[in-house]
């Protein structure tokens, strides 16, 4: 068995990264790598991946409901209307990551999503346009990478549009999480279940 796979207590072979945390295992089994569409849904994932930068994903996952409450369930129109007063309130909210730059960036990003919509461009369609032709990562010399040519290109395009906290590593994590690629390790039961 590869270093990337672990046989869990329930007998299933999974990616090793969820460890023993039930929340993390459930996320791996039901969400990670499942295709996500829709502007609010993709906006939420961009925001959460941005908050995750420099932290572990489990830190964000454990606060996801707090984030959803603070950011109006990531409804783009509502987030775009958040004010300085809302930002100050969020900085006191222990249910989220209290990083002023990331909070402000999320609000700015919501306004950019609205600007794109006015031009007839969906952020969901834009993100998915960077999905590689080969959706399943190679089994040969498999390792989890930090970036890809597609995440580089997506990051460059989003930065050009003014989005914040959308570096290539963050965008590669977004691609893994939202099903643009199937990056479950060879031997993981989800790799086969999610195969197109």
BELPE-V666750 format. One record per residue. N is the residue number from 0. RES is the residue in three letters. SS is DSSP state (helix for helix, strand for strand, loop for the rest). NEAR is the number of other C-alpha atoms within 12 Angstrom. Layout:
N_RES_SS_NEAR + N_RES_SS_NEAR
This chain:
0_UNK_loop_14 + 1_UNK_loop_19 + 2_UNK_loop_19 + 3_UNK_loop_24 + 4_UNK_strand_26 + 5_UNK_strand_25 + 6_UNK_strand_22 + 7_UNK_loop_20 + 8_UNK_loop_12 + 9_UNK_loop_11 + 10_UNK_loop_10 + 11_UNK_loop_17 + 12_UNK_strand_30 + 13_UNK_strand_37 + 14_UNK_strand_34 + 15_UNK_helix_28 + 16_UNK_helix_28 + 17_UNK_helix_27 + 18_UNK_loop_22 + 19_UNK_loop_19 + 20_UNK_loop_17 + 21_UNK_helix_19 + 22_UNK_helix_21 + 23_UNK_helix_25 + 24_UNK_helix_27 + 25_UNK_helix_18 + 26_UNK_helix_27 + 27_UNK_helix_36 + 28_UNK_helix_26 + 29_UNK_helix_21 + 30_UNK_loop_23 + 31_UNK_loop_35 + 32_UNK_loop_33 + 33_UNK_loop_28 + 34_UNK_loop_28 + 35_UNK_loop_28 + 36_UNK_loop_24 + 37_UNK_loop_24 + 38_UNK_helix_30 + 39_UNK_helix_31 + 40_UNK_helix_28 + 41_UNK_helix_34 + 42_UNK_helix_43 + 43_UNK_helix_38 + 44_UNK_helix_46 + 45_UNK_helix_44 + 46_UNK_helix_44 + 47_UNK_helix_42 + 48_UNK_helix_39 + 49_UNK_helix_37 + 50_UNK_helix_37 + 51_UNK_helix_33 + 52_UNK_loop_28 + 53_UNK_loop_17 + 54_UNK_loop_16 + 55_UNK_loop_21 + 56_UNK_helix_29 + 57_UNK_helix_25 + 58_UNK_helix_24 + 59_UNK_helix_29 + 60_UNK_helix_32 + 61_UNK_loop_23 + 62_UNK_loop_24 + 63_UNK_helix_29 + 64_UNK_helix_21 + 65_UNK_helix_23 + 66_UNK_helix_33 + 67_UNK_helix_28 + 68_UNK_helix_19 + 69_UNK_helix_32 + 70_UNK_loop_36 + 71_UNK_helix_24 + 72_UNK_helix_22 + 73_UNK_helix_34 + 74_UNK_loop_31 + 75_UNK_helix_36 + 76_UNK_helix_24 + 77_UNK_helix_23 + 78_UNK_helix_34 + 79_UNK_helix_29 + 80_UNK_loop_23 + 81_UNK_loop_28 + 82_UNK_loop_18 + 83_UNK_helix_15 + 84_UNK_helix_12 + 85_UNK_helix_22 + 86_UNK_helix_27 + 87_UNK_helix_18 + 88_UNK_helix_20 + 89_UNK_helix_29 + 90_UNK_loop_21 + 91_UNK_loop_16 + 92_UNK_loop_21 + 93_UNK_loop_17 + 94_UNK_loop_22 + 95_UNK_loop_31 + 96_UNK_loop_34 + 97_UNK_loop_24 + 98_UNK_loop_25 + 99_UNK_helix_21 + 100_UNK_helix_22 + 101_UNK_helix_29 + 102_UNK_helix_35 + 103_UNK_helix_32 + 104_UNK_helix_29 + 105_UNK_helix_42 + 106_UNK_helix_37 + 107_UNK_helix_28 + 108_UNK_helix_41 + 109_UNK_helix_37 + 110_UNK_helix_28 + 111_UNK_helix_30 + 112_UNK_helix_41 + 113_UNK_helix_26 + 114_UNK_helix_21 + 115_UNK_helix_23 + 116_UNK_helix_21 + 117_UNK_helix_12 + 118_UNK_loop_11 + 119_UNK_loop_13 + 120_UNK_loop_18 + 121_UNK_loop_25 + 122_UNK_helix_38 + 123_UNK_helix_30 + 124_UNK_helix_24 + 125_UNK_helix_26 + 126_UNK_helix_38 + 127_UNK_helix_30 + 128_UNK_loop_20 + 129_UNK_loop_30 + 130_UNK_loop_31 + 131_UNK_loop_24 + 132_UNK_loop_15 + 133_UNK_loop_16 + 134_UNK_loop_26 + 135_UNK_strand_28 + 136_UNK_loop_30 + 137_UNK_loop_18 + 138_UNK_loop_18 + 139_UNK_loop_11 + 140_UNK_loop_13 + 141_UNK_loop_19 + 142_UNK_loop_20 + 143_UNK_loop_27 + 144_UNK_loop_21 + 145_UNK_loop_20 + 146_UNK_loop_24 + 147_UNK_loop_28 + 148_UNK_helix_20 + 149_UNK_helix_31 + 150_UNK_helix_33 + 151_UNK_helix_25 + 152_UNK_helix_26 + 153_UNK_helix_36 + 154_UNK_helix_33 + 155_UNK_helix_24 + 156_UNK_helix_23 + 157_UNK_helix_28 + 158_UNK_helix_21 + 159_UNK_helix_14 + 160_UNK_helix_20 + 161_UNK_loop_21 + 162_UNK_loop_32 + 163_UNK_loop_33 + 164_UNK_loop_34 + 165_UNK_loop_40 + 166_UNK_loop_32 + 167_UNK_helix_30 + 168_UNK_helix_29 + 169_UNK_helix_36 + 170_UNK_helix_44 + 171_UNK_helix_39 + 172_UNK_helix_38 + 173_UNK_helix_49 + 174_UNK_helix_46 + 175_UNK_helix_40 + 176_UNK_helix_33 + 177_UNK_loop_36 + 178_UNK_loop_36 + 179_UNK_loop_40 + 180_UNK_loop_38 + 181_UNK_strand_39 + 182_UNK_loop_41 + 183_UNK_loop_40 + 184_UNK_loop_36 + 185_UNK_loop_31 + 186_UNK_loop_24 + 187_UNK_loop_31 + 188_UNK_helix_26 + 189_UNK_helix_31 + 190_UNK_helix_32 + 191_UNK_helix_19 + 192_UNK_helix_19 + 193_UNK_loop_28 + 194_UNK_loop_22 + 195_UNK_loop_17
